Amino acid sequence: MKQNKYDDSDFFAQYSGMPRSIGGLNAAGEWQELRAMLPDLQGKRVLDLGCGFGWHCRYAREQDASSVIGVDLSENMLEKAKEMTDDPEITYIRLAIEDIEFQAEQFDVVISSLALHYVERFDLLCQKVYTYLAPGGTFVLSVEHPVFTSLASQDWIYGTDGERLHWPVDDYHHEGLRETRFLGNDVIKYHRNVATHMNALIDAGFTITKVSEPGPSKEMLEKVPGMQDELRRPIFLMFSAVKK
Ligand SMILES: C[S@@+](CC[C@H](N)C(=O)[O-])C[C@H]1O[C@@H](n2cnc3c(N)ncnc32)[C@H](O)[C@@H]1O
């Protein structure tokens, strides 16, 4: 099932108001960690899956990538991406990630930031990405952490005074569809455990070179109210994987 939630006007308005949608990569808590996991992009042919507003596409070109293709299902997201992009070497394609068809070895780097928890078959996607990467190519991805996606509620358990008691994890090994609430809307995501992510990459032929579960930076802890709670459970899971 290919859900296109970002073309729902209410959801899109909510998403557009998030700090990361306004401030870009530097307002995204996990960006410093993801950036460190990227290979040198100079002269590289880059594919960004679920590119949204195109922040990572433009970053790749700032790092002298030779060309970038951004894929996203949402017309709204791509319209904004195009508005913010003035670069003939960046191409945006409206397409479901599940439906991508490229040539074998067409890319040197494939990036996907916080989009693949919307895709039902991560294993099939890894196989496709492996085919589309040239030997030595890198796949760098982030998803919502399985500790975060295991329960559809995606929320803390609160005490009688509204205090955050703890983050619930349940049904961890019951993988599959979750009808979650995100930004006040019903949103379908797919929960997979950590091993399933890793084994899908390994089975596709990748060598996993880095795994990360980033917490907030020291700077964010100091500046952003409520950030201390982000030390209590992981929210992002990231991999860097190389085609041998
Ligand atoms: C949380 S946003 C992340 C956007 C961008 N990668 C970033 O990090 O700023 C998720 C994006 O994935 C896109 N998306 C979700 N499911 C998709 C699918 N099945 N195929 C293509 N794009 C999808 C959404 O439209 C949205 O733009």
The ligand as a Gaussian input file, in Angstrom:
#p B3LYP/6-31G(d) Opt

LIG

0 1
 C        9.605000      12.758000       6.955000
 S        9.635000      13.245000       5.265000
 C       11.411000      13.296000       4.999000
 C       11.784000      14.173000       3.840000
 C       13.280000      14.312000       3.598000
 N       13.877000      13.045000       3.247000
 C       13.960000      14.921000       4.795000
 O       14.611000      14.202000       5.557000
 O       13.840000      16.144000       4.953000
 C        9.158000      11.748000       4.413000
 C        9.057000      11.902000       2.917000
 O        8.906000      10.625000       2.333000
 C        7.911000      10.719000       1.321000
 N        7.319000       9.383000       1.145000
 C        6.634000       8.669000       2.075000
 N        6.276000       7.492000       1.561000
 C        6.743000       7.454000       0.286000
 C        6.700000       6.491000      -0.740000
 N        6.112000       5.312000      -0.565000
 N        7.292000       6.794000      -1.918000
 C        7.891000       8.004000      -2.112000
 N        7.958000       8.945000      -1.169000
 C        7.407000       8.674000       0.025000
 C        6.936000      11.738000       1.800000
 O        6.137000      12.270000       0.758000
 C        7.859000      12.752000       2.449000
 O        8.284000      13.713000       1.525000

